[in-house]
Amino acid sequence: MFRCLPMGAGYHAQVPIFTSFGKNGDSASALKCKGKKKKTVVVPAGKFNCFKVLLPMPVNQNFWFSDDEHRYPVKIDANGVVMPLVKVERLKAGEVRKYAGR
């Protein structure tokens, strides 16, 4: 869903979500997201010009999405756990790919 937002420096939005960690169990809430300026990010999949999107406290996560028509999730930093984009590949129509854990 974040890939569809009109990102850019100074962009702000509140995104409604449903969580299972509310005071009484399940609850509706809103995540605030803030667009930061563009930055070049280098990951194993290559070099990308990216928009940085910050989800402030209590989530405290940063996302970098490519500044192109694909809006690839290039890098995610979730409270110190960093997940870089390793590979981009496209399957042909009808092609099946099996994935195995490490």
HELIX and SHEET records of a PDB file:
HELIX    1   1 PHE A    2  CYS A    4  5                                   3    
SHEET    1   A 6 HIS A  12  GLY A  22  0                                        
SHEET    2   A 6 GLY A  25  VAL A  43 -1                                        
SHEET    3   A 6 GLY A  46  LEU A  55 -1                                        
SHEET    4   A 6 GLN A  61  SER A  66 -1                                        
SHEET    5   A 6 PRO A  73  ALA A  78 -1                                        
SHEET    6   A 6 VAL A  81  PRO A  84 -1                                        
END                                                                             
